[in-house]
Structures are given as structure tokens and as C-alpha cells.
Amino acid sequence: MLVDLVHVETCDGVRLDGTLRRASDDVENKLGVDIVILHHGVTGNFYNPGMFDQYSDAILKSGCSVLQVNNRGHDPIVKVKVAGTVKKYGAAYEVVDECRYDFAAWIDFAEKHGFRDIGIWGHSLGAVKSIYYMALEQDKRVKVVVACSPPRFSCSGFIDTSNGEDFSRILSQAEHHVRTGSPDALMEVTNPYNILISADVFIQKYGPAEKYNVLKYIPSVRVPLLVTIGTEESKDIMAFEGLSQQVAELSNNLDNMTFESVPGADHVYTDQRDYLWNVVSQWIAKNARDRVS
């Protein structure tokens, strides 16, 4: 497999790495966009095996180029030198709002390398970021957005679940750290996910403000948007309890949005990856035709 190792620098000086695979001129482009940018979920990255490895191959075989990239939330903890100062990023310290800098940098990269019609495909937190970015930035270079399994970050929703009491305890612990001057204190939490996270970031992502509740931003995305959720996800992940129904209701009122419930699929679509690819590829091909320049 031939890939180009590539990197970008965001507007705030963070280096991000990824791979670029260019489609062959001999293969007919069946997707209708020039390139798809793949954005991983929390603690993910572009270099470890995962579902996007399979889909990167499939996109290329469809005659479309593909960027598989890191964002600043890659891996549990990373240290980055920015303007002579070492800063901590990774999932434990990531400020989700700064994904706007990461997405813009990779889209800029694609544009500078000759790609005009761009698709974004995010998984998990990458799906939340894809929706958040497009809702706020309305980037006209992006023609279609695929958001697979975007969790709902809703403090009130978490409290109302069967694990609500444990979530409230963890939230109180995080608030105590921040209140006593230790916002960077690391916490190994079990709800809403098993993750190592700083107290301040826990509150930002999952706290009462619900700043990153994906349901707030879906209606503001103007380009064609596909959201998928596996039917098994709500059984294991509290952030998906009741979410399929809420997203389905939104899709009924939004002409540019499609919702697909994937039968038998867990959060990484273990046994349903071919099914998901059929859904995604057909949807992109259908919707890109009306959007490309």
C-alpha cells in the first residue's frame, strides 16, 4: 500500500500528521467528491488499525482520494511544542472547540493539493466534531458530511440514565478539582465512558452547559448530512440511550439530513462494516452529484 505521510500546522501552531492516498486516474470516481477526510474518535489516531483502515481502502477503490488524519485529541495524552512551549493535548486535555482549527487545517491542505470537492467522514467524537465544525463554520469547500455514531454529550441525559448516580459523583469530583485550583488533575472515569481525562475537560465536555450536545448543532449543518447509529450502541454506552429516536425525529424535519440505524452494529460496527460501507458510499454518490462544482 502506497501512502504519503503528510502533516499540517493549525492556526494556533499545533502539528498534526496523517496519510494521503491519491486515487488512480485509471479508476472511475464512483463517489462524486475528489477526496474524503477521515476523522477518528476519542484517543484514536491514523496509524493504529481500526475501521477507517478498511474504509480508506474502499474509498480508494471507488476512485476517490482519501486523507486519514490526526486531530489534537489523538491518543490518550500527547505533548506538543507550540511557540517554544510544551503543551499537553490528546484525549485527556483536548478542548473540543479547537477542533475547528484542526478541521480547517486539513481542508486547507486538501485544497492546496488540488482537491476542490471535499467530503468529511467522522466517527464517534470525530462525528461530533464534523457536525460542530460545519454548523459553526459553514465551510463551502465541504460538499457532504458523514457522521457515524456521534455520542450525545448531555449532562441532564446522563443523570437520567441507570448510571446517573455514578455520573453525578464523577461530575462532583471534577468540579471539586476545578474549584480547588487543580483543573488539570487527571481522573480515570467510568462514565459516560472509560477514559483518562482532566477535570476541566470533563466538565467542558459532559457538564451542565452541554456545549457539545450534538442535537443542538445538527439543524445548523447546511450541506447533505448522513448520521448513522448502531442498534447495539445504546446497550453499552450511556451517551446513546434514546439517541437514535431523537436523531430520527430531527431527520424527519431536515431536508438535507439522512439518518440510518444500522442493525446489529456496535460502536465500531464490528460485524456490520460492509453494510455500513454500502450505506455510506451510496449516500455520498447520490448526494455529492448535486453539490460538486
C-alpha distance (Angstrom), angle and dihedral (degrees) to the residues before:
residue distance angle dihedral
M1 . . .
L2 3.80 . .
V3 3.80 116.1 .
D4 3.78 135.6 163.2
L5 3.79 114.9 -130.7
V6 3.78 105.1 -137.1
H7 3.79 138.6 174.2
V8 3.78 141.2 -169.2
E9 3.78 136.0 -162.4
T10 3.78 117.0 -134.9
C11 3.79 123.2 -135.1
D12 3.81 89.1 -98.6
G13 3.80 93.5 51.7
V14 3.82 103.5 -99.4
R15 3.79 116.2 143.2
L16 3.80 115.6 -138.5
D17 3.80 126.3 -173.7
G18 3.77 134.1 -153.9
T19 3.77 146.5 140.5
L20 3.79 130.6 -93.6
R21 3.80 120.8 -155.7
R22 3.80 114.9 -173.6
A23 3.76 119.9 -148.2
S24 3.78 117.9 -120.4
D25 3.79 116.6 -106.3
D26 3.80 86.5 -134.4
V27 3.81 93.5 64.6
E28 3.79 120.1 80.5
N29 3.80 112.6 -121.3
K30 3.80 104.7 -120.6
L31 3.82 96.3 174.4
G32 3.79 99.9 60.1
V33 3.80 97.2 -135.8
D34 3.81 124.8 93.6
I35 3.79 97.0 -131.9
V36 3.80 141.1 1.2
I37 3.82 120.0 -145.8
L38 3.82 113.5 -149.4
H39 3.81 117.4 -150.5
H40 3.82 119.0 -166.3
G41 3.78 128.6 -141.7
V42 3.81 132.4 -112.2
T43 3.85 114.0 -37.9
G44 3.82 89.0 0.8
N45 3.79 128.9 125.5
F46 3.79 140.6 -176.9
Y47 3.80 97.6 -103.7
N48 3.81 106.2 55.0
P49 3.81 119.8 80.8
G50 3.78 114.3 -92.6
M51 3.78 145.1 130.4
F52 3.79 92.9 -67.3
D53 3.82 91.1 62.0
Q54 3.79 88.3 64.9
Y55 3.79 93.2 43.4
S56 3.80 92.9 46.5
D57 3.81 87.8 59.7
A58 3.80 91.7 46.2
I59 3.80 93.3 49.8
L60 3.79 91.0 50.8
K61 3.80 91.8 49.1
S62 3.80 87.3 53.4
G63 3.80 89.6 61.9
C64 3.79 95.8 -104.5
S65 3.80 127.1 120.0
V66 3.79 119.0 -123.1
L67 3.79 138.2 -152.8
Q68 3.81 116.0 -160.5
V69 3.79 105.5 -168.5
N70 3.77 148.8 177.7
N71 3.76 123.7 -125.1
R72 3.80 123.9 -162.1
G73 3.80 90.4 -91.3
H74 3.78 93.3 65.5
D75 3.81 118.0 132.3
P76 3.83 122.8 -0.6
I77 3.83 96.5 -76.3
V78 3.81 131.1 -1.1
K79 3.78 131.9 174.6
V80 3.79 118.4 -141.7
K81 3.78 129.4 -172.8
V82 3.79 108.2 -131.0
A83 3.82 119.5 177.6
G84 3.80 91.1 -22.4
T85 3.81 93.9 -49.1
V86 3.78 124.7 104.7
K87 3.79 110.6 -130.4
K88 3.79 129.5 -173.5
Y89 3.78 119.9 -124.0
G90 3.79 134.5 151.8
A91 3.78 124.9 102.2
A92 3.80 93.2 -51.6
Y93 3.79 94.9 59.7
E94 3.78 105.1 22.4
V95 3.80 119.7 133.0
V96 3.78 102.6 -150.5
D97 3.81 93.7 -150.7
E98 3.81 89.0 65.5
C99 3.80 89.1 66.3
R100 3.80 84.2 89.2
Y101 3.81 88.7 71.8
D102 3.82 91.9 48.4
F103 3.79 95.4 48.5
A104 3.80 92.9 45.7
A105 3.81 91.4 50.5
W106 3.80 93.2 53.2
I107 3.80 93.1 44.5
D108 3.81 89.0 49.6
F109 3.81 88.2 51.2
A110 3.80 91.9 51.9
E111 3.77 92.1 48.1
K112 3.81 92.9 49.0
H113 3.80 89.6 52.4
G114 3.78 93.0 56.5
F115 3.80 102.9 -93.4
R116 3.80 111.7 135.6
D117 3.79 105.2 170.4
I118 3.79 110.6 52.1
G119 3.79 133.0 -172.8
I120 3.82 125.3 -163.3
W121 3.80 122.7 -151.0
G122 3.80 118.2 -176.5
H123 3.78 130.5 178.7
S124 3.83 126.2 -152.5
L125 3.81 108.2 -34.3
G126 3.80 86.1 4.6
A127 3.81 86.8 59.7
V128 3.81 91.4 51.4
K129 3.80 89.4 49.9
S130 3.80 92.3 48.4
I131 3.80 90.7 55.6
Y132 3.81 93.1 41.0
Y133 3.82 92.8 50.1
M134 3.78 95.3 48.6
A135 3.81 93.5 43.1
L136 3.80 91.8 54.4
E137 3.80 103.1 31.0
Q138 3.83 102.6 33.5
D139 3.81 88.8 -154.4
K140 3.81 106.0 -162.6
R141 3.79 92.6 -159.8
V142 3.80 88.6 71.1
K143 3.79 112.2 80.9
V144 3.81 102.5 178.6
V145 3.81 136.8 14.2
V146 3.81 127.4 -154.1
A147 3.81 115.8 -166.5
C148 3.82 113.6 -174.1
S149 3.79 115.7 -166.6
P150 3.82 102.0 -17.8
P151 3.83 105.7 -173.2
R152 3.79 119.4 -134.7
F153 3.80 110.3 -119.9
S154 3.79 98.8 -155.3
C155 3.79 119.5 150.2
S156 3.80 92.3 -166.3
G157 3.80 89.7 47.5
F158 3.80 92.5 50.5
I159 3.79 92.0 50.0
D160 3.81 90.4 53.1
T161 3.82 93.8 55.2
S162 3.79 127.4 91.0
N163 3.82 88.7 -97.9
G164 3.79 92.9 48.2
E165 3.80 95.6 113.8
D166 3.80 92.4 54.6
F167 3.81 91.5 46.1
S168 3.82 90.7 52.0
R169 3.80 90.0 51.6
I170 3.82 91.8 52.6
L171 3.80 91.6 46.3
S172 3.82 90.5 52.2
Q173 3.79 89.6 50.6
A174 3.80 91.3 51.8
E175 3.80 91.7 47.8
H176 3.81 89.6 51.1
H177 3.81 91.3 54.0
V178 3.79 91.8 50.7
R179 3.79 93.3 43.8
T180 3.82 91.9 52.1
G181 3.81 94.3 49.4
S182 3.82 101.2 -96.4
P183 3.83 104.9 108.5
D184 3.82 91.9 150.3
A185 3.81 93.7 54.6
L186 3.79 108.2 132.2
M187 3.78 119.0 -126.3
E188 3.80 128.5 -169.1
V189 3.78 100.5 -145.3
T190 3.78 133.2 -176.9
N191 3.81 99.3 -163.8
P192 2.93 135.1 96.7
Y193 3.84 81.6 -0.6
N194 3.78 138.7 -9.9
I195 3.78 99.2 -99.4
L196 3.80 144.5 133.2
I197 3.79 106.6 -120.1
S198 3.78 140.2 158.9
A199 3.79 118.2 -110.3
D200 3.80 94.2 -117.4
V201 3.81 94.1 49.6
F202 3.81 90.7 47.3
I203 3.79 89.9 57.4
Q204 3.81 93.0 43.9
K205 3.81 93.1 51.9
Y206 3.78 102.8 34.3
G207 3.80 106.3 16.8
P208 3.83 132.0 110.9
A209 3.82 94.9 -82.1
E210 3.83 89.5 68.2
K211 3.80 88.8 -157.1
Y212 3.80 93.2 164.0
N213 3.78 100.4 41.6
V214 3.79 99.4 141.5
L215 3.79 92.6 -149.3
K216 3.82 88.5 69.2
Y217 3.79 93.6 58.3
I218 3.80 106.3 38.0
P219 3.84 93.3 81.7
S220 3.83 90.5 54.9
V221 3.81 95.2 57.8
R222 3.80 106.5 102.3
V223 3.82 102.2 -173.2
P224 3.81 124.3 73.8
L225 3.81 107.9 -68.6
L226 3.80 128.1 -165.7
V227 3.81 117.9 -166.3
T228 3.81 120.5 -172.7
I229 3.81 129.7 -173.8
G230 3.80 127.6 179.1
T231 3.77 118.2 -124.1
E232 3.82 91.4 -129.1
E233 3.80 97.3 53.4
S234 3.78 97.5 85.0
K235 3.82 90.2 56.8
D236 3.81 93.2 64.8
I237 3.81 107.6 20.4
M238 3.78 121.3 58.4
A239 3.82 92.4 -154.6
F240 3.81 89.1 68.8
E241 3.81 99.1 49.2
G242 3.81 105.3 124.4
L243 3.81 92.4 -9.3
S244 3.80 97.8 117.0
Q245 3.78 91.0 59.2
Q246 3.81 92.4 48.0
V247 3.81 93.2 49.0
A248 3.80 91.5 45.8
E249 3.80 89.9 54.0
L250 3.81 90.3 51.6
S251 3.79 91.9 49.8
N252 3.81 90.7 54.7
N253 3.81 88.9 62.8
L254 3.82 100.3 39.5
D255 3.79 119.2 75.6
N256 3.82 93.7 -162.4
M257 3.81 96.1 50.3
T258 3.79 131.1 85.1
F259 3.80 124.4 -172.2
E260 3.79 122.5 -160.6
S261 3.80 123.8 -173.0
V262 3.81 106.8 -154.4
P263 3.81 110.6 -145.6
G264 3.79 116.6 -128.7
A265 3.81 93.7 1.3
D266 3.79 124.6 140.7
H267 3.80 123.8 -159.0
V268 3.82 94.1 -74.2
Y269 3.82 94.6 36.0
T270 3.81 90.8 -119.1
D271 3.79 98.4 174.2
Q272 3.78 98.3 21.7
R273 3.79 105.8 53.7
D274 3.78 94.6 116.8
Y275 3.79 89.5 49.0
L276 3.80 90.7 50.2
W277 3.80 92.4 48.1
N278 3.79 91.0 53.0
V279 3.80 90.3 51.6
V280 3.81 94.9 45.6
S281 3.80 98.4 42.1
Q282 3.80 94.4 47.6
W283 3.80 91.5 45.8
I284 3.82 93.8 49.6
A285 3.81 92.2 47.7
K286 3.80 91.8 49.6
N287 3.79 96.8 45.7
A288 3.79 100.0 37.0
R289 3.79 92.1 61.5
D290 3.79 91.1 70.2
R291 3.81 94.8 43.4
V292 3.79 108.3 44.0
S293 3.77 119.1 100.4
